[in-house]
Amino acid sequence: MEIIQRLLGQIKAYLDIPLLRLGATEITLWALLYFLILLLLLFYLAGRIRFYLVNRVLVRSSLDLGARQAVGSITRYVALFIGFLVILQTVGIDLTTLNVLAGAVGIGIGFGLQNIASNFISGLIILFERPIKVGDRIEVGKVEGDVISIGGRSTTVLTNDDIAIIVPNSKFISENVVNWKYSGNKVRFRVPVSVAYGSDRRLVEKLLLEVARENPDVLDEPAPVVRFLEFGDKGLLFELRPWSTSLINRKGKLISALNSAIYDKFNEHQIGFPYPPCEIHIRGGGLELKSTLHAEE
């Protein structure tokens, strides 16, 4: 028993060795370990509070998933900030002695950490203003996908290839962002169609509307429409404009299905597609055909 007490006394003596001094406060090894343990516990409790709010408390309210995630994240940040101040006081660190350190950290943020600070502030703006939220279908730059999480520094976007792309939050503040679900799940698609000169214009419009109405992913209300856009260099240019709610996340699938149906429908009714113009060259008694499509484009 005495050996154990002697061993504990030696351990306590080592833990009470001062490592540094902040004002009148000595920081010992024990205070540092105590601080780290409390900090880990703080992060754990803040995460549990966020999870409980989002998945237990707010789920009974009328808030959607994006709003619940925003409230949970803001609550976590507030809990971390208040808890950090309490931990400093508990360990015995006088906050007034950290003024110089806080000034140095502020200068570091202003110069070396300005990118991190910008992303964090942008994340707070996103959580408060909610231009995007969890579950939205967005496009920013060359990234397109579903928002699955919004963090303090970055937002995670899941593409149709099941690839998660981490986008810095500042991108959503400084660049144009396309939000396909901002005002709801109803989106109008545009399908350009070109037919040969001499085609029956009314028949083309009728067939395009038939294709739209026969597709189960196209809404009956609002009804699809067809627009005759212009007399093009290679043919008559039309545009089919259907509405859909089921394939917002897979617009390529809807456009592909409509294009396939249009091709079959036009072939069935002998509606011709325009051919690329060609140049004929005569060389040494032989004929050479050369497409001018790429030259014109």
Secondary structure, DSSP 4 states (H G I P E B T S, - for coil): -HHHHHHHHHHHHHHTSEEEEETTEEEEHHHHHHHHHHHHHHHHHHHHHHHHIIIIIGGGSS--HHHHHHHHHHHHHHHHHHHHHHHHHHHT--GGGGHHHHHHHHHHHHHTTHHHHHHHHHHHHHHHH-SS-TT-EEEETTEEEEEEEE-SSEEEEE-TTS-EEEEETTHHHHS-EEETTSS-S-EE--EEEEE-TT--HHHHHHHHHHHHHH-TTS-SSSPPEEEEEEE-SSSEEEEEE-EESSSGGGHHHHHHHHHHHHHHHHHHTTPPPPPPPEEEEEETTEEEEEE-HHHH-
